[in-house]
Amino acid sequence: MGAVEKAPVKPLEHLPLPELCIHNGTILTMDEPGAIIEDGALLIHGGRITYCGPRGQMPACPGARLLDARGGLILPGLINGHTHAAMTLMRGLADDLPLEQWLTEHIFPAERNLTPEAVYWGSMLACAEMIRGGTTCFCDMYLFAHDVARAVDQAGLRAVIGEVIYDFDSPSYGPLENGFAVSQDLVRQYQDHPRIKGAIMPHALYTCSPSLLERAGQMAQDLDCDLNIHMSETLHETNTIVERHGARPLAHAASLGLVNQRLWIDHAVDFNADEIERLAQADCRISLLPESNMKLASGLANLGRMLKCGLKLSLGTDGCASNNDLDMFGEMDSCAKVHKAAVLNPQVPQARTVLELATRRGGQVFGQPGLGVLRQGALADVIVMDMDQPHLTPLYNPYSHLVYAASGADVLHSVCHGQVLMEDRRLLTMDEDEVLAKAREQARLLTGREVL
């Protein structure tokens, strides 16, 4: 792999006995300055990493469960910055349509038939897909959010979850007032959970009145949580907001007191240079969704400008109704290539930068210390890649291979908060056959269509 920077080894005094040891692999810490540890090992206790360094220098680990990396790459679990997990049940339901037609003529009508069980099994299906694909953490905006949380808790993943609220009645909670109550309850119920956090999630500026948005912003402040919203996804959206409110989306949001460190924006396609600078100054955060935006022909965010301004950025897939998968490896590949093509510059973005969007930088967007990196004290969200594959041989640059050549099918083991969720490609926290059968059943009930 050429010359790499060696990670410093920290003192091993007073380390607790580890519960899990991941060994016999090359560690990509993704920590600044991004050291690589050849023949490395991780020791894990209580959901945190207690040792990250050379295998030959690790302390004894009697009684620890051993997870053999088989000479592969050990890296942080991938972070999906925005999705709608239960929309796995709508995968392929309405393709090749503009956003407005796709949403109003197909998705919203289907969602009127949603039930708590449909959302639970759709979310379980999403969790199975994400675990298999190396994603250990995601942000979810959807209906029946308590049932999304139930699935996440069962599957063992990490997530920020919110109940989507908008001006019209919801098939989940009915009138808007109930939506605020559900949102508040969700945040409070999970405030001490080690893996799940609640957030306030108004759908978008064009589906939410100014009074709704002001109240959502105040609730996020009172509950000390994030406010997540779709914003500036298309030029059509921008024109709609200008027509209704006499200002572009960001200026409209600012007039309602939303533009601050709590604001977490999804899509962010139609922000100009001045708006990007303002977002950075306000310490806002953004999740970029290139595959969904390409499929819906919404456009592309100005990634180069956002990186230059120091914005906190993550990468996400969006829901399976508009992507149509939750594969973060595919998302990284698309992100790197489409943005190079957009600016006619093969160096922007670099492969390592894109991988950072799905790891370290993504962790910064989630605001959880030690998320998306491997180091002593970091959260023990880890995946192991099987690099002994024809399409991954030879290996010169691990960052390049992970972005341009690897796929979710190359993930060997997945660990979240120190719990092994998948070992040797076998899911351990769910009955996969049951999940697939239940998802098919719920899809038939939801759409009235026969499915395979």
Backbone torsions as a table, in degrees:
resi	resn	phi	psi	omega
1	MET	NA	4.8	178.8
2	GLY	80.7	-171.9	-178.4
3	ALA	-70.9	130.6	178.1
4	VAL	-130.8	155.0	178.2
5	GLU	-80.2	132.5	-178.8
6	LYS	-86.1	136.4	179.7
7	ALA	-76.8	139.4	175.1
8	PRO	-66.8	145.4	178.3
9	VAL	-97.2	124.3	-177.1
10	LYS	-86.5	157.2	177.8
11	PRO	-57.5	147.9	-175.1
12	LEU	-107.0	22.8	-177.0
13	GLU	-69.6	136.7	170.5
14	HIS	59.8	31.4	176.7
15	LEU	-75.9	137.1	176.7
16	PRO	-70.4	158.1	177.3
17	LEU	-63.8	128.0	-175.9
18	PRO	-73.4	152.2	175.2
19	GLU	-95.5	-23.9	-176.5
20	LEU	-143.4	139.0	175.1
21	CYS	-126.3	121.0	174.5
22	ILE	-105.9	121.9	-170.9
23	HIS	-142.2	174.7	175.7
24	ASN	66.0	48.7	176.8
25	GLY	-157.5	171.5	176.2
26	THR	-95.4	124.6	-175.8
27	ILE	-94.0	124.9	168.0
28	LEU	-98.5	103.7	-173.5
29	THR	-70.3	-27.9	-174.6
30	MET	57.3	11.5	177.6
31	ASP	-89.7	150.5	174.3
32	GLU	-69.9	130.0	4.5
33	PRO	-86.5	21.7	172.1
34	GLY	81.2	44.7	-176.3
35	ALA	-70.1	153.1	173.8
36	ILE	-114.5	133.5	-178.6
37	ILE	-115.7	108.9	177.8
38	GLU	-78.5	144.5	-174.7
39	ASP	48.1	56.6	-174.9
40	GLY	-98.6	175.4	177.9
41	ALA	-151.1	150.2	173.9
42	LEU	-120.9	137.4	169.9
43	LEU	-114.2	139.0	-171.5
44	ILE	-131.7	135.8	177.2
45	HIS	-147.3	131.9	175.0
46	GLY	61.3	31.4	178.4
47	GLY	82.4	2.6	-179.6
48	ARG	-124.5	156.9	176.4
49	ILE	-83.0	124.9	179.6
50	THR	-101.5	-18.5	176.2
51	TYR	-149.2	134.8	174.6
52	CYS	-140.8	107.1	-176.4
53	GLY	-178.5	-167.3	179.7
54	PRO	-61.2	141.5	-179.3
55	ARG	-62.1	-36.0	-177.9
56	GLY	-67.7	-15.6	-178.4
57	GLN	-108.9	2.1	-177.6
58	MET	-75.1	150.0	178.6
59	PRO	-71.5	166.2	177.6
60	ALA	-62.0	146.3	-178.1
61	CYS	-132.5	63.3	-179.7
62	PRO	-63.2	132.6	177.5
63	GLY	84.5	-8.4	-178.5
64	ALA	-74.2	145.8	172.2
65	ARG	-71.6	134.0	-178.5
66	LEU	-101.9	132.1	177.0
67	LEU	-122.6	110.8	-174.4
68	ASP	-84.2	121.0	179.0
69	ALA	-79.2	-10.2	175.3
70	ARG	56.6	37.5	178.2
71	GLY	77.5	9.1	-178.5
72	GLY	-86.7	-166.7	178.9
73	LEU	-95.7	134.6	175.9
74	ILE	-109.7	121.2	-177.2
75	LEU	-145.1	168.8	178.5
76	PRO	-62.2	147.2	172.2
77	GLY	-58.6	144.8	-177.8
78	LEU	-74.3	151.3	-175.3
79	ILE	-117.3	120.7	178.5
80	ASN	-96.5	108.7	-170.8
81	GLY	-73.5	-12.8	179.1
82	HIS	-168.2	126.4	172.2
83	THR	-156.4	177.5	173.1
84	HIS	-130.2	89.5	-164.7
85	ALA	-56.3	-46.4	-174.3
86	ALA	-69.0	-9.4	177.4
87	MET	-73.1	2.1	166.7
88	THR	-54.6	-30.6	-180.0
89	LEU	-70.2	-13.3	179.8
90	MET	-110.8	14.8	-179.8
91	ARG	-58.4	119.4	179.1
92	GLY	78.3	9.4	-177.2
93	LEU	-68.4	-40.0	-176.7
94	ALA	-148.6	91.8	-176.6
95	ASP	-105.1	163.7	173.1
96	ASP	62.5	43.2	179.3
97	LEU	-130.6	154.9	173.1
98	PRO	-65.4	156.1	-175.7
99	LEU	-53.3	-50.0	-173.3
100	GLU	-63.9	-43.0	179.3
101	GLN	-69.0	-42.7	178.3
102	TRP	-57.2	-44.0	-174.8
103	LEU	-75.3	-50.4	-171.0
104	THR	-81.2	-29.5	-175.9
105	GLU	-97.2	-16.9	-174.7
106	HIS	-127.8	-50.2	-173.5
107	ILE	-75.3	-52.4	179.4
108	PHE	-57.6	-43.3	177.0
109	PRO	-61.2	-41.2	178.8
110	ALA	-65.0	-37.2	-177.1
111	GLU	-69.0	-17.6	176.5
112	ARG	-64.5	-20.4	-179.6
113	ASN	-94.7	3.6	-177.4
114	LEU	-65.1	147.1	175.2
115	THR	-131.9	163.3	176.4
116	PRO	-55.9	-39.8	-179.4
117	GLU	-67.4	-37.7	177.4
118	ALA	-61.7	-44.5	-179.7
119	VAL	-66.4	-40.2	179.5
120	TYR	-61.7	-51.0	-176.7
121	TRP	-72.6	-32.8	173.4
122	GLY	-63.9	-37.6	177.7
123	SER	-71.6	-37.1	175.3
124	MET	-62.5	-40.6	176.4
125	LEU	-61.1	-42.5	177.9
126	ALA	-63.1	-42.2	179.8
127	CYS	-62.4	-41.5	177.4
128	ALA	-60.5	-44.4	179.5
129	GLU	-63.4	-42.8	-178.1
130	MET	-68.7	-43.0	178.6
131	ILE	-60.2	-45.9	178.9
132	ARG	-61.8	-31.0	-176.8
133	GLY	-93.9	6.0	175.6
134	GLY	88.8	6.3	175.8
135	THR	-88.6	128.0	-179.9
136	THR	-116.6	-6.6	-177.1
137	CYS	-147.3	139.3	178.6
138	PHE	-152.6	162.1	174.9
139	CYS	-111.4	127.9	-174.0
140	ASP	-125.1	129.5	173.6
141	MET	-117.7	114.7	178.0
142	TYR	-164.3	-175.6	178.4
143	LEU	-86.4	159.8	-177.7
144	PHE	49.7	51.2	-173.1
145	ALA	-61.6	-29.3	177.3
146	HIS	-62.2	-31.6	179.3
147	ASP	-79.9	-27.9	168.9
148	VAL	-62.3	-46.7	179.3
149	ALA	-61.0	-37.9	178.3
150	ARG	-60.6	-42.4	178.5
151	ALA	-66.8	-43.3	179.9
152	VAL	-61.4	-43.1	179.8
153	ASP	-61.4	-43.7	179.1
154	GLN	-64.4	-43.7	-175.9
155	ALA	-72.4	-25.9	179.0
156	GLY	91.7	11.0	179.7
157	LEU	-83.8	173.8	176.4
158	ARG	-108.3	139.5	-177.7
159	ALA	-158.1	152.1	163.7
160	VAL	-106.2	127.0	-170.1
161	ILE	-129.4	140.5	176.9
162	GLY	-143.2	150.0	173.8
163	GLU	-85.5	121.8	-179.0
164	VAL	-69.5	133.6	178.9
165	ILE	-124.5	146.0	178.6
166	TYR	-155.7	177.8	-170.9
167	ASP	-69.4	-31.5	-177.5
168	PHE	-89.7	164.2	-178.4
169	ASP	-61.8	146.0	-178.8
170	SER	-102.5	143.2	173.7
171	PRO	-67.0	-12.3	179.7
172	SER	-89.2	-56.4	-171.4
173	TYR	-115.8	-5.6	-179.3
174	GLY	81.5	-127.7	-177.5
175	PRO	-64.2	155.5	-175.4
176	LEU	-55.7	-38.9	-177.5
177	GLU	-56.2	-38.4	177.3
178	ASN	-66.6	-32.3	178.8
179	GLY	-63.3	-39.9	176.5
180	PHE	-65.8	-37.8	179.5
181	ALA	-66.0	-42.5	177.8
182	VAL	-62.8	-43.6	-179.5
183	SER	-61.0	-46.1	179.4
184	GLN	-62.9	-42.8	-179.4
185	ASP	-64.1	-39.3	-179.7
186	LEU	-61.8	-47.1	-179.7
187	VAL	-61.8	-45.6	-177.4
188	ARG	-69.0	-38.5	-176.9
189	GLN	-63.3	-35.6	-173.7
190	TYR	-106.8	14.8	-174.9
191	GLN	-64.8	-23.5	180.0
192	ASP	-111.2	9.0	-180.0
193	HIS	-73.4	138.7	-177.3
194	PRO	-71.0	-20.2	-174.9
195	ARG	-124.3	-18.1	-173.5
196	ILE	-118.4	133.3	175.4
197	LYS	-128.6	146.3	175.3
198	GLY	-96.4	157.6	178.0
199	ALA	-147.4	163.8	176.1
200	ILE	-92.5	129.0	-171.5
201	MET	-136.0	80.5	168.2
202	PRO	-66.4	142.6	-170.8
203	HIS	-63.4	-57.8	-176.2
204	ALA	-166.8	165.0	179.6
205	LEU	-64.6	-29.5	-175.9
206	TYR	-86.7	-9.8	176.5
207	THR	-112.6	2.9	-177.1
208	CYS	-129.7	131.2	179.2
209	SER	-72.5	160.4	175.6
210	PRO	-55.3	-39.4	-179.2
211	SER	-66.9	-38.5	176.5
212	LEU	-61.5	-46.1	-177.1
213	LEU	-66.2	-40.7	177.4
214	GLU	-61.6	-42.8	-180.0
215	ARG	-67.2	-38.5	177.5
216	ALA	-62.6	-42.1	178.5
217	GLY	-63.5	-40.5	178.8
218	GLN	-67.3	-38.4	179.3
219	MET	-65.5	-41.9	177.5
220	ALA	-60.4	-40.3	177.9
221	GLN	-65.5	-45.7	-177.8
222	ASP	-64.4	-36.1	-177.9
223	LEU	-91.3	-3.5	-179.9
224	ASP	55.6	55.9	-179.2
225	CYS	-139.2	176.4	-179.6
226	ASP	-75.7	156.0	168.9
227	LEU	-119.5	111.5	-174.7
228	ASN	-109.0	133.5	-174.8
229	ILE	-153.0	145.4	168.4
230	HIS	-72.3	133.3	179.5
231	MET	-152.4	140.1	176.6
232	SER	53.3	46.1	-178.5
233	GLU	-77.9	-33.4	-178.1
234	THR	-142.0	162.6	173.6
235	LEU	-64.7	-35.8	178.2
236	HIS	-60.6	-41.4	177.2
237	GLU	-61.2	-46.1	179.3
238	THR	-56.9	-46.8	-179.2
239	ASN	-63.0	-37.2	178.7
240	THR	-64.2	-43.7	-179.1
241	ILE	-68.1	-39.6	177.4
242	VAL	-61.8	-43.2	-179.7
243	GLU	-64.6	-40.4	-176.8
244	ARG	-78.7	-39.3	-168.1
245	HIS	-121.7	-3.1	176.6
246	GLY	73.0	20.4	-179.5
247	ALA	-153.2	154.0	174.5
248	ARG	-67.4	162.2	-174.1
249	PRO	-52.4	-45.8	-177.1
250	LEU	-66.3	-41.9	178.7
251	ALA	-64.2	-38.6	177.0
252	HIS	-63.1	-45.5	178.3
253	ALA	-62.3	-38.8	179.8
254	ALA	-65.5	-37.5	-179.8
255	SER	-65.4	-19.4	179.9
256	LEU	-98.7	4.7	176.3
257	GLY	79.7	22.4	-175.4
258	LEU	-93.8	-15.8	-171.7
259	VAL	-87.8	91.7	-179.9
260	ASN	-155.2	-170.9	-173.6
261	GLN	-67.4	-13.2	177.6
262	ARG	-82.5	-18.3	-171.6
263	LEU	-75.2	125.4	-179.3
264	TRP	-125.2	109.7	-171.4
265	ILE	-102.4	136.3	175.2
266	ASP	-104.9	135.2	177.8
267	HIS	91.1	-74.2	174.9
268	ALA	57.3	39.3	-176.6
269	VAL	-75.2	-44.8	-169.2
270	ASP	-104.1	45.5	171.2
271	PHE	-96.2	135.2	176.5
272	ASN	-87.4	178.5	-174.2
273	ALA	-60.6	-42.2	-179.7
274	ASP	-65.5	-38.3	179.7
275	GLU	-67.8	-37.8	177.6
276	ILE	-63.1	-41.8	177.7
277	GLU	-63.1	-40.9	180.0
278	ARG	-65.7	-39.5	177.7
279	LEU	-61.7	-41.5	179.0
280	ALA	-65.0	-43.1	-180.0
281	GLN	-63.9	-32.1	-180.0
282	ALA	-84.8	-0.9	179.5
283	ASP	62.6	35.1	175.0
284	CYS	-77.7	168.9	-178.0
285	ARG	-128.5	152.1	-175.1
286	ILE	-135.8	139.9	168.9
287	SER	-110.7	122.0	-179.0
288	LEU	-93.4	139.8	-172.8
289	LEU	-133.7	66.7	-170.0
290	PRO	-62.2	-39.9	-176.8
291	GLU	-67.6	-44.7	176.9
292	SER	-61.4	-43.0	-179.1
293	ASN	-66.6	-33.5	176.1
294	MET	-70.2	-44.7	-175.9
295	LYS	-63.7	-38.1	178.8
296	LEU	-89.0	4.5	179.7
297	ALA	55.2	40.5	-178.7
298	SER	-85.3	-21.4	-177.2
299	GLY	114.7	-171.5	-177.7
300	LEU	-129.6	140.0	174.7
301	ALA	-70.1	157.4	179.0
302	ASN	-86.4	78.5	-174.5
303	LEU	-62.0	-42.5	-179.1
304	GLY	-57.6	-47.4	179.4
305	ARG	-64.5	-39.8	-180.0
306	MET	-63.9	-40.6	177.7
307	LEU	-65.4	-42.6	179.7
308	LYS	-62.5	-35.9	-178.5
309	CYS	-80.1	-7.2	179.1
310	GLY	77.8	21.8	177.8
311	LEU	-63.0	146.1	173.5
312	LYS	-77.8	119.0	-171.4
313	LEU	-127.3	141.8	170.2
314	SER	-130.3	170.6	-179.9
315	LEU	-118.2	139.9	179.6
316	GLY	-142.8	170.3	-177.2
317	THR	-99.1	-20.7	-164.3
318	ASP	67.2	-174.0	-177.8
319	GLY	-81.1	164.5	-176.7
320	CYS	-72.2	-9.4	175.1
321	ALA	-78.8	-11.6	-177.2
322	SER	-134.2	20.7	-177.6
323	ASN	-126.0	-67.6	28.9
324	ASN	-125.3	30.6	-180.0
325	ASP	-140.9	178.1	-179.5
326	LEU	-114.2	28.1	-175.2
327	ASP	-83.7	104.9	-179.3
328	MET	-71.4	-23.8	174.9
329	PHE	-67.4	-43.9	175.0
330	GLY	-62.8	-37.5	179.3
331	GLU	-64.6	-41.2	178.3
332	MET	-63.3	-44.0	179.6
333	ASP	-60.1	-47.7	179.3
334	SER	-63.0	-42.6	-179.0
335	CYS	-58.9	-48.9	-178.0
336	ALA	-62.0	-45.5	-172.9
337	LYS	-75.4	-43.6	-175.7
338	VAL	-68.3	-34.1	180.0
339	HIS	-74.5	-30.9	172.6
340	LYS	-63.3	-45.6	-178.9
341	ALA	-64.7	-35.6	-176.7
342	ALA	-65.5	-35.1	-177.5
343	VAL	-109.2	4.4	179.0
344	LEU	54.2	43.8	-179.9
345	ASN	-139.1	110.4	-177.1
346	PRO	-69.8	-8.5	-177.4
347	GLN	-97.4	-3.3	-177.6
348	VAL	-128.9	113.3	0.8
349	PRO	-91.8	159.5	173.6
350	GLN	-73.6	153.5	-179.8
351	ALA	-57.7	-43.1	-178.7
352	ARG	-63.3	-37.7	178.1
353	THR	-61.9	-42.0	-180.0
354	VAL	-65.2	-41.6	176.7
355	LEU	-62.9	-34.4	176.6
356	GLU	-63.5	-35.2	178.2
357	LEU	-60.2	-30.8	-178.7
358	ALA	-95.9	2.3	179.5
359	THR	-134.3	-98.5	-172.7
360	ARG	-59.0	-49.8	-179.7
361	ARG	-65.6	-38.6	175.7
362	GLY	-60.1	-39.2	177.1
363	GLY	-61.3	-35.1	177.6
364	GLN	-66.3	-37.4	177.6
365	VAL	-64.2	-39.9	178.5
366	PHE	-72.2	-15.8	175.3
367	GLY	68.3	27.0	180.0
368	GLN	-112.4	113.8	-177.7
369	PRO	-56.4	135.0	177.6
370	GLY	79.4	13.9	177.5
371	LEU	-96.6	130.6	176.7
372	GLY	89.2	9.7	177.0
373	VAL	-136.9	161.1	174.1
374	LEU	-117.7	112.6	176.5
375	ARG	-163.0	166.5	177.4
376	GLN	-59.6	127.2	-179.0
377	GLY	94.2	-12.9	-178.9
378	ALA	-75.2	160.5	175.1
379	LEU	-63.2	139.5	-174.2
380	ALA	-88.2	65.2	172.4
381	ASP	-106.5	110.5	-166.9
382	VAL	-140.9	141.5	169.6
383	ILE	-127.0	155.0	177.5
384	VAL	-120.7	128.3	-179.5
385	MET	-101.4	130.9	174.6
386	ASP	-82.5	103.3	-175.6
387	MET	-92.4	-0.1	-179.7
388	ASP	-85.7	63.1	-175.8
389	GLN	-132.1	147.9	179.3
390	PRO	-54.8	-41.7	-175.9
391	HIS	-78.6	-3.5	178.5
392	LEU	-116.6	16.6	-178.7
393	THR	-121.9	134.1	-4.2
394	PRO	-79.7	168.6	-178.0
395	LEU	-113.4	109.0	175.5
396	TYR	-99.2	-43.7	-174.1
397	ASN	-133.3	109.7	-176.1
398	PRO	-63.7	-34.8	179.6
399	TYR	-63.1	-44.0	179.7
400	SER	-62.9	-45.8	-179.1
401	HIS	-62.0	-41.3	-177.6
402	LEU	-65.7	-33.4	-178.6
403	VAL	-86.2	-41.7	-170.6
404	TYR	-103.3	-16.1	-173.0
405	ALA	-126.3	-32.9	-175.5
406	ALA	-76.7	162.3	174.3
407	SER	-139.4	171.4	178.8
408	GLY	-60.6	-25.2	179.5
409	ALA	-68.7	-12.3	179.7
410	ASP	-89.7	-2.3	178.9
411	VAL	-75.5	124.3	-178.0
412	LEU	-92.5	-49.3	-179.5
413	HIS	-129.6	146.9	173.4
414	SER	-130.7	133.6	-178.6
415	VAL	-131.9	134.6	175.2
416	CYS	-132.7	126.7	-179.3
417	HIS	53.7	36.0	177.2
418	GLY	83.0	-4.6	178.9
419	GLN	-96.4	131.5	177.6
420	VAL	-77.2	115.3	-179.8
421	LEU	-94.4	-28.8	177.6
422	MET	-144.7	131.2	177.2
423	GLU	-129.3	126.5	-178.7
424	ASP	52.2	42.5	177.0
425	ARG	70.5	12.0	179.9
426	ARG	-107.7	123.3	179.2
427	LEU	-72.3	135.1	-173.5
428	LEU	-110.5	-13.0	-174.3
429	THR	-108.7	6.6	179.2
430	MET	-157.4	159.9	173.0
431	ASP	-90.7	103.1	-172.3
432	GLU	-62.7	-38.6	179.1
433	ASP	-62.5	-41.3	178.0
434	GLU	-63.5	-42.9	-179.2
435	VAL	-61.0	-44.5	-179.5
436	LEU	-64.4	-42.9	-179.6
437	ALA	-65.2	-45.2	180.0
438	LYS	-65.4	-37.3	179.2
439	ALA	-65.4	-41.6	177.2
440	ARG	-62.7	-42.7	178.9
441	GLU	-61.3	-46.0	-179.4
442	GLN	-68.0	-34.0	177.5
443	ALA	-64.4	-40.0	177.3
444	ARG	-63.5	-42.9	179.6
445	LEU	-66.6	-35.0	-175.8
446	LEU	-72.4	-42.5	-171.5
447	THR	-105.7	-16.2	-175.4
448	GLY	74.2	11.2	-178.6
449	ARG	-109.1	150.0	172.3
450	GLU	-76.5	138.7	-179.7
451	VAL	-128.7	156.9	179.2
452	LEU	-92.8	NA	NA
